[in-house]
């Protein structure tokens, strides 16, 4: 079908075919190539980047990448920020530019886990790696200069499911307090029954066929729980304040809007942003005015939500 894409995004549509999650290795190579072509955040010198190995209960352990602003003093907020990639692709390099920008402009310590990927390691492996990262961040707050009252979680696309799953797990396990949730074009619902999920079968970067494969790999044949697919959660009360941003021509659009509405009904302070003319992950086309607006909204929301000084 035809789409009324933003004029600055339209020229890129034909070359941004969704990766084929049915071929995980090829899809991983494709995402690495896309991210390698992204412009670096400058100047990176304002952010100290360091990798740490951390334990994961019942798992082999994982690596987290820390992004710490070098010119901020005193206890700082933190953001646990898993990478995107359909639960199937992505690694520590995937969110590097975004995480560096957040650390610099928000003044937060960003902690990005290299969580296990499907289909080799289906749910709950990746989420448990992310939860161990949240616990490790809270446990090492003094060493890292983090204020434990200002630890948030956030993510794009599938990382939206991981971030929301973290907030639900932390609430239900009485784990580290999460003060804020930031979600951009989040992947939240394995049922794919919304209008956008059924309609957008040929959209750039992400379409319905790839979503079907993504969820199949992640769930590994098991029935989805609310921690895997947060749209299934019956109780959304007592979750932290949340920002939800969605793209107009994205199969994930309606599940994000619906989830935000449910948060509001549950009494959760919620902001919602809908970006006309955009498609999934089009924020990566950095020169476009709508992409710059998405980044501005992102930094502003995180500053508010993390109470950045």
Buried (B, 14 or more C-beta within 10 A) or exposed (E): EEBEBBEBBEEBBEEBEBBBBBEBEEBBEBBBEBBEEBEEBEEBEBBEBEEBEBEBEEBEEBBBBBBBBEEBEEBBBBBBBBBBBBBBBBBBBBBBBBBBBBBBBBBBBBBBBBBBBBBEBBBBBBBBBBBBBBBBBBEBBEEBBBBBEBBBBBBBBBBBBBBBBBBBBBBEEEBBEBBBBBBBBBBBBBEBEBEBBEBBEEBBBBBBBBBBBBBBBBBBEEEBBBBBBBBBBEEBEEBBBBBBBBBBBBBBBBBBBBBBEBBBEBEBEBBBBBBEBBBBBBBBBEEBEBBEBBBEBBBBBBBBBBEBE
